[in-house]
Amino acid sequence: MRIGIAALLLVMFVSACQSAGQQNRYEVIYAMDKNEAVASPGQSAHEEEPRKFKIGVVPKLVEIPYFNLVEEGAREAAAQLGAELVYRGPPIADTVQQIRIIEELMVEGVDALAVSANDPEKLLPALMKARQQGIQVITWDSDTYREGRDFFVNMVDDEKLGRHLMDTLAWNTGEKGEFAILTGQQKAATLNEWIKWMKVQQETYYPDMKLVEIAATDDDPQKAYETAKRMLAKYPNLAGLIGNSSVGPPAAAQAVKEAGLTGKVKVVGLSLPNLMAPYLTDGSAQVATLWSPKKLGYLTVVLAVRALAGQPPEDGVMLPNVGIIRVNGDVVVMGDPVDFTKENVNQYDF
């Protein structure tokens, strides 16, 4: 899905005349409605081109569609901003490998680290070490503890999303019956925050529904599929499944379809419209919800570069190709999610 909002024109300048011991200060200037770059006041034509910022972006894992799209957006932003991007993640959602990658990037001299945390507690020492070395550390997609990063780039408001996911299932099950949740990494802070609000919404508004199990899939499509099959066998009265990581809903829908339970067991959750289109169309899934992963990758790199240039996130700022961001303390919220159903899923391509 194309997300262009305004053309992004950027120029970065560095003062050649600074006092001893003072670091170079970069200024990022967005010329929103101009056809050429605009220099900041007081700059001379003889100033040198600045070195590129080096940004290390670490996903939970690589080579699944969601994180592939994040990489596309991150690379697009880096190219437009003149930054060097290193996008590197483990082949599976493994915290030990993520820590190793973070340590490698520190040795390679990145200016900023942007991490989607598999395990907030285990990653904390490595992230704090990076901050002590003067590296800008931000989290995106999945947060860590606050002392381990400068700010968190969240896709959506956690409470709003968790409550909404519960609503989408309840609306499709007649607000009654047993349900289960397929999550990603068991200790992923953001996923657990969504689950917390799903539980609150169910307990408050849907007393005739019962949560029977929460199972971690480690963001592995095969494991998600096997887990969904097991749940269908274990809970013969299951009314619905919620997947809160991108591999969960398509795996659950495939299991429901193969079990001959299409229309009986409802499937909702977070996933890409391209992955969910066949299941939404044939009725083995009812609702998929998501944001643009590509825009998330783009925003993460933009905010990293701006922070390095001395421009921390500000509430209500309009960013080209992203839109207006919201900032609450040290958390940036990209925007609101979109629901995909059989009626509208073919309007989206990601």
N, C-alpha and C positions, 0 to 999 in steps of 0.2 A: 504494500500500500504506500502510495507516495505521500510523503509527509511535509512537502515543501511549504513553507509559510512565507518566508522572505529570503531574498538572496543574501548570502553571507559573504561579506568582504572584510578581510582582516589584514591589518598591518601591525607589525611588532617592531618597536624601536628600543634601543638601549643607549643610555647616555655614556659618552666616552670620557666625560669629566666628572668623576665621582671622588668623594673623599676616601682616604686610605681606610681599608677594612670594611668599607660599605659594599654590600652585594649589589650586583646589577639589578635594576628594577625594570621589569618589562611592562609595557602597557598594551592591552588588547583593545582595539577600537572597532566596533561594528558600525560600518557605514550602511545603514539599513536601506536608505532610499537614494543612494548615490551610485554613480557609474565608475567612480575611482576611489582609491583609498584616501583617507584623511589623516594627516599627521597631527599629533597633539601639540598644544601651544608650546612655543619655546624650542622646538626641535630644529636642529640645523641640518642642512643637506649633506653634511660631512659625517654624520653619525654612522657607526658601523652596523652591519646586519647582526642581529643577536644569534647566539647558538640556538639550536632547536631544543625544546623541552623533550625529554625522553619519558614516555608514559608506559608503565607496565600494567596491563589489564589482565587479571587472573580470574577466569570463570570457575564455577564449581567443577566443571568437566568440559571436554571439547567433543565435537563431532556428534552433537544432537541438534536438531533443527533450531531450537530456541537459542542456544548459544552461538550457533553459526550466524544467525541473524544479528545477534548482539555484536559479533565481530564485524559484520558488514558495516553497521552503523558507526562503530568505533573507528574503523579504518577511514570511513568517509570524513568523519570529523577531523581526524589527525591530518589527512591530506589537505583539507581546507585551512586548517590552522597552522600548517607548517611544522607539526610536531612529529616526533619519531615514536611509533607505536610498537610495543612488543606485546602481542596477545598470546598468552601461554597458559594452558591449564592441563590438569591430569586427564588421562583417558577414561578414568572412572571417578566417581565422586569420593575421593579419598583424601582425608585431611593431611596425612603424613606427606603425600606427594604434593599437596598444595603448599605446605610449609617449605618443602624443598625448593619449589619454584619461587616462592617469595624470597628465600635466601639467595637463590641464583640471581634474581633481578636486583637485589641489593648490591651484590658484588659487581654486577654489570653497570651500576651507576645510574639507575633510573632517578628522575627527579620526583616522580609521583608513582604511587602504587594504588591501583583501584581493584578491590578484591570482593568477590561474591563468596562469603564465608560458608564453608561446609560445617564447621564446628567453631562457634564463637570463643569458647573457652580455650581450646587447644591452639587456636591461631593467635591468641592474644600476645604471648611472649614475642613471637616473630614480628608482629605488627608494632608492638611497643619499641622493639629494637630498631625497626626502620624509622620510627618517629624520632628516636634519640639521635639517629644519624642525620637528621634534617630532611628526611624524605617526607613529602606530603602523602598522607595515607587517607584514602576514602574507601568506603564500602558502597556496594551497589547490589541490588537484587536480594541479597541476604546479609544482614547486619552482624556486627560483633559488639563487644562491650565498648562503651563510649571512650574509655581511656585508650583504646587501641586504634582510634581513627579520628580524623578532623571533622568529618560529616558523613552522613549516609544518604545515598541517592535511592529513594524508594519509588517504586513504580506507581503506587496508589496509596491511599489512606488505609492502614491495616484494619481498623475497626469496620470501616465501610465495606471493604472487600470481604472480610470474614462473614459478616452478617448477610451480605448479598449472596454469597455462595450457599449459605444455609437456606435462604429464601428460595433460590432457584430450584433446589431439590424439593423443598416443601410444596412449592406451587405445583410440582409435577407428580407428587405422590398423594395428593389430597390431604396434606398436612398430617399424615399418620404413617406408622410402620417403622421397621428397623432399618438402620442405615450404617454404613461403614465408610471410613476415610482412607484413601491411599495417599500418603504423603511422600516426600522425597527423602532427604537426609533426616534422620531421627532428631538430630540436635540443631538443625537449621533454625536460627532464631526467628526469622521472618515467617517461615512456614508454621512454626508453633504459635506465633502471634495470631495468624489467621485462624488456626484451629481453636484457639482460646475464644475468639469472637464467634465462631460457628457454634460452639457449645453454649455461649451466653445467649445467642439468638434462639437456639433450639429450646433451651430451658425456659426462656421468657415467653416465647410465642407459640411453640409447638410441643405442648406437653404429651401429645399422643405419638410422638416420634421418640425413638430410642437409639442411641449410639452404641453399637455392639463391639466395634473394634477400630483401632487406628493402627495401620501397618506401614512401615517404612519400605520404600522401594529403592532407595539410593539413586534415584533418577535413572534407573536401568529399565529400558522398555521390556525386556524379557522377564525380569523379576517382577515388574508391575503386572504383567500378563499372568504369570503363574500365581501371584498373590490374589488377583481378582478371581481366577478360577477356583482357588482354594476357598475364598470367602463365599462364593456362590454355592459351593458344595456344603460348607460348614453351616451356613445360615439359610435354610430353605425358605424362610419367611422374609428374606431381605427385600426391602422395597426400593433401595437406592444406594448408589455409590457416588462419593465425591472424590475427585482427584485434585489435589492442590499443587501438583507440579506437572509440567507439560506432558510427561510420558504417561501419567495416570489415566486420564479420561480415554484416550484411544485404546489403551490396553484393556481397560474395563469394558469399553463398548465391544471390542473384539470378543472378549470372554462371554459377555452377555449374548452376543449374536450366535456364537458357536453353541452355547448351552440351550438355544431355543427360547430364550427369555426376553426377546425384544418386545418392548412395550410393557412388560411386567416389572422388570428391574430397571429403574431410571438411572441414567448416568449424566452427571453434570461436573463442571470443574474447569480448571485453568489449562488451556492448551491452544495451539495454533489453529486458525481456521482451516488451513490447507490440510492439516492432519485429521481434523474432525469432520470435514465436509462429507465424506462417504457415510459416516456413522450418523450424522445429523440427518442426512437425506433419507437413509433407510429406517430411521427410527430407533436404532440401537443406542443412540445418545440423544439427549434433549436440548442441553444448553452447554456451550463452551464460552468461557469468559477469558479475556486477556487484554493486554495493552500491546503496543508495538515494541517488540524486542529490539528492532533496529533503532528506533528512536531512543530507547534506553541506553544502548551502547554509544550512540551519538552524544546524548546529553552527558553521560559520564565523562567522556573525554573533554567535551567543552568545559564542563565545570572544573575538571582537573587543571586544564590550561589556565582558565581564568583565576583559579585559586593561586597557582604559581605566579601569576602576574599581579598578585595583590588584590584580587577582586573576589572575595568570598561570596557565596550564594546570597541573593537578596530576594525577599518575598515580592511577588508581583512583577518580576522582571520578564520582559518578553525576549526570548532567545530565538534566533532564526532557526528554522527547521524543527523547532520543538514547540514553541508557544509560550504561554505564561506559566511560570513555575511557582509553586507555593513553598515557603520555607517556614518551618516551625522549629525554632531553636537550632539544633544541629542536624535536622532531618529535612531533606528536600523531597517534595512530592511532585512527581512528573505530571500526573493528571488522573483522569477517571478511566475505569476499564470499559470495555465494550462487550456486549453479549452477542454471540453468534448462534443463530438457530437455522433450521432448514429453510426458513423464508429469506434470510439475508446472507448466509455464509458465502455464497458465490459472488458477492460483491467485494470480497476481500481476497487479497493475494499475498499471503505471507505465512 
